[in-house]
């Protein structure tokens, strides 16, 4: 979620009331904005992805002043017709849409310029998904000649000086050399033609969504009139991003002029600030919120969210792309009502609680081992091949479940057994008093093509005893106690396992199925884990035991 | 009898008192042999009796002189120098190398120093000549020899001599405390009246037979003395607290949900109406599992989910994009337990309502491990599927739960999750730190989540709350990794979860 630093003075000026820090601290979070901090000069907020319209001082103030009841209601913005058309044609199928408009009469300064650039960047990251969905650009209108065309050129035919670039470059050189080219070049990589804006004189204005031309695409504090465009993959998103930018510029004092978008068959005018009308189902809202409202209360609450109300319908501003369903209006009403004003209520829905059979089984097993004097351990489900296999003297299994992108390479695979984890715990506790008797029961993972996720998850139990007195018979006694208490018949068979001392290892067999292994840990494994006392240990596949117990 | 009871004497004390009464005066050293009890026990008994006023104990420091092996040889054969002169005068051995006595060099050294002999070179050897002084010396016993004799006889010698004898290693001298004991009149009285009862250390099967235990006393223990520690078998402290959390939801009528930690993106994201280009689905937050594409088995639900994402339904306009099955088939470590809620809702029938479910399970987030962050952590999930459920009840359930966790103040503020509407962030007031602590999200599932899974739109209250923060607080852990470090001494001694 993007964090934006808002200039406090500007925000308060837009709100039109000198609110104290205390009020701001209390109320900003209640609008659904994570308040990071308020300093003498700044309000630092984290804007949730559903409210990109609040990413600028102007947009934030618009929403907050309504919420505070200072400037409530749906705001109308006037647009005049520019009387110029933007032709949109011959675009790569990956980047088919554009919307454009003009804003005149801006009085920019350093702060406003910074604010515009911040909004442009944050919209690019959020609503436009790191420009994968679209890019937004501004140009000093006086440097370009209308009408403008949005089209595509073969990349060999594109040459211009990119913003802040040192010279004129070819398109592919921009992708390699310019910082923005490096950052966003992957989006258009492999396309045969690149999208370009071209003005009436054939000047390349930009190569969306990568970079503007330095010559005609650089807005400065001297710029009074701007050409604004937004291009990309999803028309509705582009319109929303465009409107958010235009309204910010309008709040700064600019006048909006619309352009005709000409797609050949389809033509429309941009911008279009017509609010969406969505019917308010008052009973639905009342039922979900556990409240009662009059129509005028509904109107008042909606106005606090910058929404209008007419003939039982909410008027939703064009930039509120997060309103998908009447439920979203219910939330608007709830936020306006104030989450802090909701009383809690105890439901009278009578239901009967119950634990899962797995939880019950695991608890019984844990209780048994606690009774036998073992300490329960809880390790991470994530581990690595070195601990799970190499140190255990085992060959890495092809069935090991690995992650594709772990940040922490110490934990890049899912455990297939519990015992290696216990050995690791023992290796980290050599300073503590022996004997150490440990157990852990939990989920283990293996590849299994037959399952939905191609991974099987079963439960396993391992227990181990470290100390001079630990030996095979101690483990065998524990297994027998386990079997007796679960009323199952576990048989011991001679077995060889490279983790255990040969001749001091047995496999456990239950109803003809191998369910585990028990023995004295091999000296080389002890050395691998840095241990200098003997360890005897056992691992039992609890899922199989559980099946047997339940069938029983 | 009354007096005896008052004193409540132990076996050793009675033995000592009786013996002392018999011999009237003694020392601790002498008594340990006389009554066959080790010295430390005699001292303990004597001190206790002294405290009770039954005997008097005087402590004096005394030099205890003991003859060494060399000292004993002197008494037997005379000083080494005497032996040397003897060898020369009586055995006629004047050639040094022929003289065969022990400590010959010591003897020669002292004899020369005292002027008892002289040495004369003779070829390769030496001749030993006894001087006149030497001859006189030989006639009578020296002071050293006489005093060593006195020491052997237990008689005192003067301090200078002791120093000399020590220097010549004929004796050792130690300062010792001599505790001399004498009876008091009260002691005498008690010694006569008290009966000696056999003292034993353990209850044995034999003692229990024929009431023999009635004739013995059990040796008294020092009950405040330290003992070797014992450690219990014990549940991990995190398990103890999770068991409690589970019990709260059970008491509130919730059924436990189960499910896997590894999930397709379909269940982790798509069924929860998270658009496929949502930043939360980025590589950086989510662990992707290195296996081939997962399977989407329930085609009916898959169809509904696709449609609701793309074009919505009667009420929703959807996200408006091309929903891709391949994206939904990627396999991930679940990023929230909400997966379990989605899977559970898909199995509920309308006739089952109302139902409440909970789960406590691990979730995964691809970040590095540090004192504040875990890449896998517990989440407590809950859903209430009830036609009459409302937002106020959501607050009610959460308040009820946190009250049982010891937090009386709970508040919510608006948040955003793609799958809930209302969405809220839940905070509890920390009474000690005096601040609000964020514990997780809650809300009412969007109809776009509920309808494709359940077939109808019913309000479903839902929450996913983190637990590690509360647990760390209870166990006073500041480094969150300590929850899963499995330090054996911590596991043995961490206080129990007391609810």
Interface residues (C-beta under 8 A of the other chain):
Chain A: X29 X30 X31 X32 X34 X48 X49 X50 X51 X126 X129 X132 X133 X234 X236 X287 X288 X289 X290 X291 X324 X325 X326 X327 X328 X330 X331 X334 X335 X339 X340 X342 X343 X344 X345 X346 X347 X349 X350 X351 X352 X353 X354 X355 X356 X358 X359 X363 X366 X369 X370 X371 X372 X373 X374 X375 X376 X377 X378 X379 X380 X381 X382 X401 X402 X403 X404 X405 X406 X407 X408 X410 X411 X414 X425 X428 X429 X432 X433 X436 X437 X438 X443 X445 X447 X449 X452 X453 X454 X455 X457
Chain B: X229 X231 X232 X233 X234 X235 X236 X238 X239 X243 X246 X249 X250 X251 X252 X253 X254 X255 X256 X257 X258 X260 X261 X262 X263 X264 X277 X278 X279 X283 X287 X288 X289 X290 X291 X292 X293 X294 X295 X297 X312 X315 X316 X317 X318 X319 X320 X321 X331 X333 X354 X355 X356 X362 X364 X366 X367 X368 X369 X375 X376 X384 X386 X388 X389 X390 X391 X392 X393 X395 X396 X397 X398 X399 X400 X411 X412 X413 X414 X415 X416 X421 X422 X423 X424 X444 X446 X447 X448 X459 X483 X484 X485 X486 X487 X488 X489 X491 X492
